[in-house]
Amino acid sequence: MNSTVRSSGVLSRIGETHAGIGEFAMRFTSTRRGARLSRRLTSNHLDEWGYPYDTEINESVTAIVGELAANAVRHGHVPGRDFALRLAASAVTPETAAAATAPATVLRFRVEVSDTRAEWLPAVTLGGEAGTGTDGCGELAEGGRGLLIVGCLAAGWGVVPRPGGPGKTVWAEYVRATGAAGR
């Protein structure tokens, strides 16, 4: 199924394969409301693709989107400019001898959030001990843990220049191996 949806003047692409794996891309207003909507639509699409709301895949990918979208709104906001979300899901079946004895599918979910502010690049500071709630200076931190959360959930993440314009794209990949039974 391939379709194009126009909502509030923002273009959305939705594509799915027969296996329920697909792609979703949309621009959102660079506001807290836009970040919240990106999380909700991600969770909805994952549910439609066969990964229900209460599964680890849905919760983890939605959390990654939430953190990256919140960062785009807070640190990448340029007045009058939207941020863009792209979610791509794919399944790969390994074709090795070991896979023949225990067939598994590797699910890969790639999240990309783009904004137009290129001069503010994300960085992870490793202050404090895990779970202490401090920023490494003895003070309670009000923020700064978003990318640490993404780093814990994702197989990898990074930053690249935004294609086709100024800004950056922060990407993360969530990878999950499943048995022959599926999800």
C-alpha positions as CSV (number, residue, x, y, z in Angstrom):
1,M,0.0,0.0,0.0
2,N,1.4,3.4,-1.0
3,S,-0.4,6.6,-0.2
4,T,0.3,10.3,0.2
5,V,-1.6,12.3,2.8
6,R,-1.8,16.0,3.1
7,S,-2.5,17.3,6.6
8,S,-2.3,20.9,7.8
9,G,-0.2,21.8,4.8
10,V,2.4,19.2,5.6
11,L,3.3,16.3,3.3
12,S,3.3,12.8,4.7
13,R,4.4,9.7,2.9
14,I,3.3,6.3,4.0
15,G,4.5,3.1,2.3
16,E,4.2,-0.5,3.3
17,T,5.3,-3.8,2.0
18,H,3.2,-6.9,2.0
19,A,4.9,-8.0,5.2
20,G,3.7,-4.9,7.1
21,I,7.2,-3.3,7.1
22,G,7.3,0.2,5.7
23,E,8.2,3.8,5.8
24,F,6.6,6.9,7.3
25,A,7.9,10.4,6.7
26,M,6.3,13.7,7.7
27,R,7.2,17.3,8.7
28,F,6.0,18.7,12.0
29,T,5.8,22.2,13.5
30,S,8.9,22.8,15.7
31,T,6.8,23.0,18.9
32,R,6.2,20.7,21.8
33,R,2.8,19.8,20.2
34,G,4.7,18.8,17.0
35,A,7.0,16.6,19.0
36,R,4.1,14.9,20.8
37,L,2.3,14.3,17.5
38,S,5.4,12.7,16.0
39,R,5.6,10.3,18.9
40,R,1.9,9.4,18.6
41,L,2.0,8.9,14.9
42,T,5.1,6.7,15.2
43,S,3.4,4.5,17.8
44,N,0.2,4.3,15.6
45,H,2.2,3.3,12.5
46,L,4.2,0.7,14.4
47,D,0.9,-0.7,15.6
48,E,-0.5,-0.8,12.1
49,W,2.6,-2.5,10.9
50,G,2.1,-5.3,13.4
51,Y,4.0,-4.1,16.4
52,P,1.3,-3.4,19.0
53,Y,1.4,-0.5,21.5
54,D,2.5,-2.6,24.5
55,T,5.4,-4.4,22.8
56,E,9.1,-3.6,23.4
57,I,9.6,-2.7,19.8
58,N,6.8,-0.1,19.8
59,E,7.8,1.4,23.2
60,S,11.5,1.6,22.3
61,V,11.2,3.0,18.8
62,T,8.5,5.5,20.1
63,A,10.8,6.6,22.9
64,I,13.7,7.1,20.5
65,V,11.4,9.3,18.3
66,G,10.2,11.2,21.3
67,E,13.8,12.0,22.5
68,L,15.0,13.0,19.0
69,A,11.9,15.1,18.3
70,A,12.2,16.8,21.7
71,N,15.8,17.7,20.9
72,A,14.9,19.0,17.5
73,V,12.2,21.3,19.1
74,R,14.4,22.4,22.0
75,H,17.8,22.7,20.3
76,G,17.2,22.8,16.6
77,H,14.3,25.2,16.5
78,V,14.5,28.0,13.9
79,P,11.4,30.3,13.8
80,G,9.2,29.4,10.9
81,R,10.9,26.1,10.1
82,D,9.6,22.6,10.8
83,F,11.4,19.5,11.7
84,A,11.1,16.3,9.7
85,L,10.7,12.7,10.9
86,R,11.4,9.7,8.8
87,L,10.8,6.2,10.1
88,A,11.9,3.2,8.0
89,A,11.4,-0.4,9.0
90,S,12.9,-3.4,7.3
91,A,13.3,-7.1,7.9
92,V,16.4,-9.1,6.9
93,T,16.7,-12.9,7.1
94,P,20.3,-13.9,7.5
95,E,21.4,-16.4,4.8
96,T,24.2,-18.2,6.7
97,A,24.6,-21.8,7.6
98,A,23.8,-21.0,11.3
99,A,20.6,-19.3,10.2
100,A,19.4,-22.6,8.6
101,T,19.4,-24.3,12.0
102,A,17.7,-21.4,13.9
103,P,16.0,-19.2,11.3
104,A,15.7,-15.7,12.6
105,T,14.7,-12.3,11.2
106,V,16.5,-9.2,12.1
107,L,14.2,-6.2,12.3
108,R,15.8,-2.8,11.7
109,F,14.0,0.5,12.5
110,R,15.8,3.6,11.4
111,V,14.6,6.9,12.8
112,E,15.8,10.2,11.3
113,V,14.9,13.6,12.7
114,S,16.0,16.6,10.7
115,D,16.1,20.3,11.7
116,T,17.5,23.4,10.1
117,R,19.9,24.5,12.8
118,A,23.4,23.2,11.8
119,E,25.5,25.0,14.4
120,W,24.1,23.1,17.4
121,L,25.3,19.5,17.1
122,P,24.3,17.0,19.8
123,A,26.9,15.6,22.1
124,V,26.7,13.1,24.9
125,T,28.5,14.2,28.1
126,L,29.2,11.3,30.5
127,G,29.0,13.0,33.8
128,G,28.0,11.4,37.0
129,E,27.2,7.7,37.5
130,A,24.4,5.9,35.9
131,G,21.2,6.3,37.8
132,T,22.5,9.0,40.2
133,G,20.4,11.8,38.6
134,T,23.3,14.2,38.6
135,D,25.1,16.0,35.9
136,G,28.5,15.1,37.2
137,C,28.8,18.4,39.1
138,G,26.7,17.4,42.1
139,E,23.6,19.2,40.9
140,L,20.3,17.7,39.7
141,A,20.2,18.0,36.0
142,E,16.9,19.2,34.4
143,G,17.8,17.8,31.0
144,G,20.6,16.3,29.0
145,R,19.7,12.6,29.2
146,G,17.8,12.3,26.0
147,L,20.7,11.0,23.9
148,L,21.8,8.8,26.7
149,I,18.4,7.2,26.6
150,V,18.7,6.9,22.8
151,G,22.1,5.4,23.2
152,C,20.8,2.7,25.6
153,L,17.8,1.8,23.3
154,A,19.4,2.1,19.9
155,A,22.1,-0.1,18.3
156,G,23.7,3.1,17.1
157,W,23.1,6.8,16.5
158,G,24.8,9.7,14.8
159,V,24.6,13.1,13.1
160,V,24.9,13.9,9.4
161,P,24.3,17.1,7.4
162,R,20.7,17.4,6.4
163,P,20.3,16.4,2.7
164,G,19.0,19.1,0.4
165,G,19.5,22.1,2.7
166,P,21.0,23.6,5.8
167,G,20.8,21.8,9.1
168,K,21.4,18.3,10.4
169,T,19.8,14.9,10.6
170,V,20.1,13.0,13.8
171,W,19.5,9.3,13.2
172,A,19.2,6.2,15.4
173,E,18.7,2.5,14.6
174,Y,16.8,0.1,16.7
175,V,17.6,-3.6,15.9
176,R,15.8,-6.6,17.2
177,A,16.3,-10.3,16.3
178,T,13.1,-12.4,16.3
179,G,12.6,-16.1,16.0
180,A,10.9,-17.8,13.1
181,A,7.6,-17.2,14.8
182,G,7.9,-13.5,14.1
183,R,7.3,-10.6,16.4
